[in-house]
């Protein structure tokens, strides 16, 4: 267990306890409500989570009074559209680009080695349990890295923008329809659903707005005139409109299309395109 910069081992079994009294090696949530004890402060609850690797997280949930909403009438509101992808995790309509770190793909070789070591151990032996715990720690490292990145992005974007325009993706359908195994892996590694959920939470906490926009033909539609390029393939990284000759980076064009569909005026520099 890691807490307040210190590390602790597994809780030792006391004399007289039964062998099966320990918590199982799976996610286990225990909730303690302050209403159960008169000495505790109202509005406070505790959540204890046991990870498969043996890490224990203790989360204190404290209710705070809602802050008064400040009226923003008359103030300019900054909107941005974002196109999600597996090459670039996010491309914003103001030209900012976030590359996809692909934590699972980078750790895949290590995961395979740990899975192979686990398969060689005798089921439920001490060595099997140790190998299983190492594999669980590797998966948790990937998950923690991804969630840490998404929460930092949510805090950054919620602090800079008032309205966030996202494409409403059917992630499950995209993974099932993936043409290759590598593409399906990268779609799963990008975790678009989790990213969208965390971004929506960050903007709602700041009293701001997330607008989901239909994602159909956003990569094929011309931002400048609205024409459709049906010949565009996944390998094409530059969008070229066959009707008006407009040319722009494929992902940037898609993010501008999303912003345009939401009814918001694109950034001022787009007028120069």
Phi and psi in degrees as a GROMACS rama.xvg file:
@    title "Ramachandran Plot"
@    xaxis  label "Phi"
@    yaxis  label "Psi"
@TYPE xy
-114.725  122.469  UNK-2
-155.812  132.917  UNK-3
54.8792  38.4379  UNK-4
78.5088  5.71628  UNK-5
-117.239  163  UNK-6
-124.48  136.055  UNK-7
-127.68  154.547  UNK-8
-90.5673  -166.542  UNK-9
-69.2249  144.071  UNK-10
-65.6379  132.76  UNK-11
-80.9476  146.582  UNK-12
-76.5944  130.177  UNK-13
-79.4543  156.148  UNK-14
-64.4959  129.825  UNK-15
98.97  -12.3025  UNK-16
-78.2948  148.154  UNK-17
-73.907  155.236  UNK-18
-63.6642  -34.0737  UNK-19
-91.3135  15.1806  UNK-20
-83.4141  -12.0511  UNK-21
-72.5516  156.619  UNK-22
-67.0949  141.866  UNK-23
-70.6473  159.911  UNK-24
-82.7799  70.5493  UNK-25
-155.378  168.262  UNK-26
-61.4235  122.123  UNK-27
-131.755  125.568  UNK-28
-108.67  129.615  UNK-29
-121.787  125.079  UNK-30
-111.925  136.138  UNK-31
-124.639  118.818  UNK-32
-95.8439  141.301  UNK-33
-65.5108  -20.0396  UNK-34
-68.0804  -16.7457  UNK-35
-76.4627  -16.7669  UNK-36
-130.191  131.575  UNK-37
-71.7484  -24.5886  UNK-38
-80.4285  -12.8887  UNK-39
-85.8532  155.073  UNK-40
-74.5435  143.533  UNK-41
-68.537  148.789  UNK-42
82.121  12.4173  UNK-43
-119.002  131.545  UNK-44
-136.883  158.966  UNK-45
-124.604  135.226  UNK-46
-121.647  124.888  UNK-47
-110.619  124.339  UNK-48
-121.659  127.079  UNK-49
-103.625  119.39  UNK-50
-84.6235  158.168  UNK-51
-57.8761  -27.3079  UNK-52
-78.0515  -10.2952  UNK-53
103.832  -7.70181  UNK-54
-68.5587  142.003  UNK-55
-118.128  125.596  UNK-56
-108.988  131.384  UNK-57
-113.278  116.64  UNK-58
-113.829  124.859  UNK-59
-99.7352  123.01  UNK-60
-108.418  117.203  UNK-61
-119.129  124.397  UNK-62
-80.6832  135.776  UNK-63
-121.788  149.569  UNK-64
-64.0686  142.771  UNK-65
-66.3537  136.468  UNK-66
-75.0935  148.754  UNK-67
-69.3674  134.448  UNK-68
-75.6405  134.033  UNK-69
-92.5247  130.818  UNK-70
-67.5326  131.667  UNK-71
-111.943  18.404  UNK-72
-63.883  132.579  UNK-73
88.0355  -16.2398  UNK-74
-85.8823  142.256  UNK-75
-67.1477  138.366  UNK-76
-111.495  130.456  UNK-77
-95.1885  120.191  UNK-78
-114.466  150.281  UNK-79
-145.853  141.796  UNK-80
-103.212  147.376  UNK-81
-133.557  131.042  UNK-82
-104.781  124.126  UNK-83
-93.2955  144.453  UNK-84
-156.06  173.354  UNK-85
-94.5922  -22.404  UNK-86
-79.9142  -59.8563  UNK-87
-101.952  126.9  UNK-88
-63.5225  -40.8411  UNK-89
-150.406  135.819  UNK-90
-123.184  119.155  UNK-91
-92.5906  152.786  UNK-92
-69.2357  -11.9489  UNK-93
-92.8109  9.24097  UNK-94
98.7879  -4.83622  UNK-95
-78.6056  142.221  UNK-96
-128.746  136.15  UNK-97
-119.791  115.563  UNK-98
-71.9014  152.109  UNK-99
-84.4917  117.817  UNK-100
-72.6397  -20.5135  UNK-101
50.0615  62.8171  UNK-102
-63.6527  -37.4055  UNK-103
-69.398  -42.8208  UNK-104
-64.2576  -37.5737  UNK-105
-68.5859  -27.9506  UNK-106
-97.1175  3.55508  UNK-107
-62.5282  -40.8766  UNK-108
-64.2802  -42.2876  UNK-109
-64.4372  -39.4119  UNK-110
-63.4642  -41.1525  UNK-111
-64.5227  -38.8545  UNK-112
-63.759  -44.0195  UNK-113
-66.7039  -37.0428  UNK-114
-66.3169  -37.7799  UNK-115
-66.3979  -42.281  UNK-116
-62.7522  -38.2223  UNK-117
-64.3575  -38.8751  UNK-118
-67.9525  -21.075  UNK-119
-84.9469  -14.0566  UNK-120
-85.244  154.809  UNK-121
-72.7694  130.826  UNK-122
-55.2555  128.807  UNK-123
68.07  10.4784  UNK-124
-77.6582  169.804  UNK-125
-61.0459  -41.8562  UNK-126
-67.0491  -34.0464  UNK-127
-66.2118  -40.8453  UNK-128
-65.9935  -39.1486  UNK-129
-64.9258  -43.9236  UNK-130
-65.0362  -37.9511  UNK-131
-65.2656  -37.8208  UNK-132
-68.5862  -37.9751  UNK-133
-63.7929  -41.9905  UNK-134
-64.3839  -40.327  UNK-135
-64.4685  -38.0368  UNK-136
-63.5104  -38.5769  UNK-137
-64.9772  -43.3725  UNK-138
-65.453  -37.6082  UNK-139
-68.2325  -33.9138  UNK-140
-61.9591  -43.5906  UNK-141
-63.0711  -45.4545  UNK-142
-64.4572  -42.8361  UNK-143
-66.196  -39.5112  UNK-144
-61.0499  -44.9006  UNK-145
-65.9601  -46.183  UNK-146
-66.2103  -37.2191  UNK-147
-62.3221  -43.5002  UNK-148
-62.7008  -44.2745  UNK-149
-66.1225  -39.8438  UNK-150
-67.9886  -36.6342  UNK-151
-66.5886  -39.3865  UNK-152
-64.3358  -41.2077  UNK-153
-60.7484  -42.6893  UNK-154
-66.271  -39.2701  UNK-155
-66.4292  -50.0866  UNK-156
-68.7791  -39.2784  UNK-157
-66.493  -24.9432  UNK-158
-82.285  -18.6262  UNK-159
-108.229  -24.2758  UNK-160
-124.42  151.435  UNK-161
-96.7978  -31.8373  UNK-162
-131.42  128.755  UNK-163
-117.926  117.557  UNK-164
-101.095  116.938  UNK-165
-116.899  148.201  UNK-166
-79.6312  137.393  UNK-167
-84.5476  89.7732  UNK-168
-89.0104  144.902  UNK-169
-95.7005  86.0323  UNK-170
-63.9068  -41.65  UNK-171
-59.2871  -41.8776  UNK-172
-66.3467  -37.6271  UNK-173
-63.3383  -41.7221  UNK-174
-66.2008  -41.8565  UNK-175
-67.2791  -33.2839  UNK-176
-90.5113  5.51196  UNK-177
-57.6136  131.87  UNK-178
-71.4437  -33.8323  UNK-179
-128.138  161.82  UNK-180
-64.4237  -36.6676  UNK-181
-66.2086  -39.0835  UNK-182
-67.236  -40.422  UNK-183
-63.7128  -38.4716  UNK-184
-62.9402  -43.4391  UNK-185
-69.6498  -33.6793  UNK-186
-65.1548  -42.6128  UNK-187
-67.065  -37.6598  UNK-188
-67.6101  -30.6863  UNK-189
-73.5275  -25.6849  UNK-190
50.9408  57.0959  UNK-191
-61.3501  -37.1328  UNK-192
-63.7841  -43.3827  UNK-193
-67.6178  -40.7052  UNK-194
-60.6431  -45.5031  UNK-195
-62.5379  -42.2029  UNK-196
-63.8067  -41.5383  UNK-197
-70.7969  -38.9795  UNK-198
-64.3458  -42.3494  UNK-199
-61.9938  -41.2433  UNK-200
-63.3378  -44.1662  UNK-201
-63.0839  -40.3932  UNK-202
-73.2785  -36.979  UNK-203
-65.9108  -37.5741  UNK-204
-63.9677  -30.0288  UNK-205
-91.1095  6.75119  UNK-206
70.4368  27.9425  UNK-207
-113.91  -179.463  UNK-208
-122.076  138.669  UNK-209
-116.983  124.061  UNK-210
-108.276  113.972  UNK-211
-80.5583  134.712  UNK-212
-124.049  140.118  UNK-213
-54.5033  136.264  UNK-214
-94.7588  4.04346  UNK-215
-66.2232  126.396  UNK-216
62.5811  20.6549  UNK-217
-66.2429  -31.2155  UNK-218
-80.9806  -20.9021  UNK-219
-99.1684  -12.8699  UNK-220
-88.1413  138.971  UNK-221
-80.449  124.756  UNK-222
-66.4245  -34.4241  UNK-223
-72.8187  -48.9401  UNK-224
-121.664  -10.3915  UNK-225
88.3442  5.91893  UNK-226
-70.0803  161.727  UNK-227
-113.394  129.245  UNK-228
-102.393  96.6213  UNK-229
-74.5224  -19.5701  UNK-230
-85.6653  -0.263295  UNK-231
-68.9078  131.448  UNK-232
-112.558  172.35  UNK-233
-65.2857  -26.236  UNK-234
-77.8041  -19.8359  UNK-235
-77.1678  118.836  UNK-236
-101.154  -4.41244  UNK-237
-120.609  129.203  UNK-238
-88.7151  130.915  UNK-239
-130.046  121.616  UNK-240
-82.1251  121.837  UNK-241
-73.8088  -10.3951  UNK-242
-94.183  -45.5523  UNK-243
-115.108  -6.46409  UNK-244
81.2825  6.84228  UNK-245
-65.2995  132.681  UNK-246
-130.423  132.951  UNK-247
-161.308  160.509  UNK-248
-53.7703  136.104  UNK-249
-58.0345  -49.0506  UNK-250
-69.2451  -37.6659  UNK-251
-65.9537  -40.0999  UNK-252
-60.9388  -41.9878  UNK-253
-64.4989  -40.5653  UNK-254
-65.9264  -34.826  UNK-255
-70.6974  -35.6768  UNK-256
-62.1851  -43.2216  UNK-257
-60.9844  -43.7118  UNK-258
-64.6184  -38.8387  UNK-259
-67.1877  -39.2826  UNK-260
-66.1822  -28.441  UNK-261
-76.3324  -11.0457  UNK-262
94.5497  6.61291  UNK-263
-99.4134  148.924  UNK-264
-74.0338  128.615  UNK-265
-62.3032  166.346  UNK-266
-54.2108  153.584  UNK-267
-61.3905  -30.4367  UNK-268
-71.3215  -12.0572  UNK-269
-70.434  -21.1663  UNK-270
-67.3303  -18.3244  UNK-271
-87.0964  -7.57174  UNK-272
